[in-house]
């Protein structure tokens, strides 16, 4: 098979190992660089969306974050998009964003509470009650929003 038998010196082994480590380190740095560039871009887009939403320019906020979907920035973009759609009165359009945000952050009592209010507006009373019960379980000291005088009523 063309395999040559012979002795390999320690310096040759070290040289090959150093080259392998150099290539691996370069690949790792390139991958990290790409990741950080994308993460920085997403954070910048999210910040732009937040500024637009605070100025009540919801269509611009939604456009700013439209392609932010991955990682922590993606989770925060889902939350912002849900609130922006609701602020525009587009309640059915906001529901999937609240739902996705809660899948990413299931222990966020504020999201559970606000999603419960949205579900109640959409006429989904039982789902709203379940969300509000979850919000109360996560934060028993929270004040119930209007329309949720008792979360056990049916």
N, C-alpha and C positions, 0 to 999 in steps of 0.2 A: 504494500500500500504506500510505499514511499515514506514510511515512518523511519526516521533516522535514529539509530540508537547512539547515544553518546551522553557526554556529561554537559550539563548546563551550569554555568557559574552563578553564584549568588548574585553578582552584580547584574547579570542578564535578567534574572528573575525579578530583581528589584526594579530594573529599568522597565520591563513589561508591566509590572504592577503599577508603577508610577504613571505610565501612559494610560492604562485602563482607568485609574483613579482620576486622571486629568480629564479624560473624555467624559466620564460619569459626572464629574463636578461641573463641567461646561454644560452638559445636557440639563442637569438639575437647575443651574443658574438661568438657563434660557427658559425653561418651563416656569420657574418662579417669576421671572421677568414678565412673561406673557400673562400669568395669573394676576400679578400685581397691577399690570396695565389695565386689564379688564375690570378688576375690582375697583381701581381708582376711577375709571370711566363710569362705572355703575354708581359709585358713591357720589360723583359729581352730578350725574343725571338725577339721582334721588334728591340731592340738595336743591337742584333747580326746581324739581317738582314741589318740594316743600315750600320754597319761596313763592311759587305761583299759587299754591293752595292757600297760603296765608294771606295772599292778596286777593283771594276769592276769584282767581282766574283758573277755574277748574279744568276747562278744556286744554289750556296750556300745560297745566300740571300733569294731566293724563298723557299728553303727547310727550312730555319730558321723560316720563318713566315707562313708556309703552314697551320698550324692549328690555327692561331690567327684570330678570326672572330668577337668577340663580343666587344661592348663598344668602347671607344675612341681608344684603341689599335687596334681593328679590323678595324676601319675606316682608321687609319694611315697605317695599313698593306695593305689595298686595294690600297692606293696611291702608296706605295712602290712596290707592286707587279705589278701594271700597268706600272710604270716607268722601272722596271727591265725587264719585258717582252718586252717592246718597245726597250730598250737598246740592247736586244739580237736580235732585228730585227723581233720579233714575234708580229707584229702589230695587227693581228686579235685576238690573245690571250690576248693582253693587254686591248682591248676595254671594255670587261665586268667589269674589275676592275675600270677603270675610271668612267664608268657609275654608278657603285655601290657607289664609293666614292662621286660622285656628288649628289646622292640621300641622302647621309648622311650629306653632307656639300654643299647645293645648292648655297650658296653665295660666294664660293671660286673662285675668278676670275682667279687665276692661273690654277686651274684644268679645268675650262671652256676653257681657251686659249689653254692649252696643249692637251685637248681632241679634240678641233677643228683642231689642226694640225694633230693629229692622224687620225681623220675622213677624212681629205683631202687626206692623204697618202693612205687611204683605198678606195678612189674614191667616197666618200659620200659627195659631194660638198655642197649640200643644207643643210644637217645636220651640216656640218662644219661651214657654214656661220651663221647658227642660233646660234651655240655655241659661235662663235666669237662675234656676236652681244650681246649676254648675257654677255660675258667677258667685253666688252666695256661698257655696261650699268653699270656693277659693278665697273669698273675702267676706266673712260673716258680718263685718261692720259696715259694709257698703249700704248706701241709701238706695232704696228701690225707686226706679224711675216711675213717672206717671203712668198709670195703666197696669201696674204690677203691685197692687196693694197687698195681695197675698199670692205667693207663687204656687200655692197648692190648690187654688181655685180652678175649677174646670168649666 
